[in-house]
Amino acid sequence: MIALLEWLYCNEIVDLKDNIAVELLTITNKYSLPKLKIEAEKCLIQNLAVETVLERAKLAVEHNARDLETAI
């Protein structure tokens, strides 16, 4: 995944998209990357929509994403 490599090498991700943020959120727990988790959560919070609230709530609970859970 290019976004993960970008984060690991540059410590930033340019133009993070929702679908990538979802994938990164699952990876952050597996590999213990708390700063990346924060970035993924920020992206998902900024792009919350009525259509995605249920999916994001489930994601927040599954991956212990407290900021995302609070935003919902």
VMD Tcl script that draws the C-alpha trace (Angstrom):
set ca {
  {0.00 0.00 0.00}
  {1.51 3.26 -1.15}
  {-0.06 5.39 1.60}
  {1.48 3.23 4.32}
  {4.92 3.45 2.71}
  {4.50 7.18 2.31}
  {3.75 7.46 6.03}
  {6.61 5.19 7.08}
  {9.20 7.01 4.98}
  {7.94 10.61 5.05}
  {5.80 10.67 8.21}
  {2.95 12.22 6.24}
  {0.34 11.31 3.68}
  {-0.59 13.74 0.96}
  {-4.23 13.72 -0.16}
  {-5.55 10.93 2.08}
  {-8.84 9.52 0.80}
  {-11.62 7.83 2.82}
  {-11.12 4.36 1.40}
  {-7.40 4.50 2.13}
  {-8.06 5.88 5.63}
  {-10.30 2.90 6.37}
  {-7.55 0.48 5.33}
  {-4.93 2.40 7.30}
  {-7.09 2.37 10.42}
  {-7.15 -1.43 10.35}
  {-3.38 -1.57 9.84}
  {-2.61 0.86 12.67}
  {-3.88 -1.51 15.33}
  {-2.12 -4.50 13.87}
  {1.27 -2.78 13.68}
  {0.87 -0.32 16.57}
  {1.11 2.96 14.65}
  {-0.73 5.45 16.88}
  {0.22 8.62 14.96}
  {-1.00 7.12 11.72}
  {-4.20 6.07 13.47}
  {-4.80 9.70 14.46}
  {-4.35 10.82 10.86}
  {-6.71 8.14 9.55}
  {-9.33 9.07 12.14}
  {-9.03 12.78 11.28}
  {-9.66 12.02 7.62}
  {-12.70 9.88 8.42}
  {-14.10 12.51 10.79}
  {-13.69 15.31 8.26}
  {-15.51 13.29 5.64}
  {-18.44 12.03 7.70}
  {-21.71 11.96 5.83}
  {-25.19 10.70 6.59}
  {-24.59 7.79 4.25}
  {-21.41 6.68 6.04}
  {-22.28 7.17 9.73}
  {-23.27 3.56 10.43}
  {-20.24 2.14 8.63}
  {-17.91 4.57 10.45}
  {-19.50 3.80 13.83}
  {-18.91 0.09 13.30}
  {-15.35 0.80 12.20}
  {-14.71 2.98 15.26}
  {-15.86 0.25 17.65}
  {-13.97 -2.54 15.86}
  {-10.68 -0.62 15.87}
  {-10.98 1.25 19.15}
  {-10.99 4.59 17.33}
  {-12.17 6.82 20.17}
  {-11.94 10.14 18.31}
  {-14.01 8.79 15.44}
  {-16.50 7.25 17.84}
  {-16.88 10.54 19.69}
  {-17.38 12.49 16.47}
  {-20.25 10.27 15.45}
}
mol new
graphics top color blue
foreach p $ca { graphics top sphere $p radius 0.5 }
foreach p [lrange $ca 0 end-1] q [lrange $ca 1 end] { graphics top cylinder $p $q radius 0.2 }
display resetview
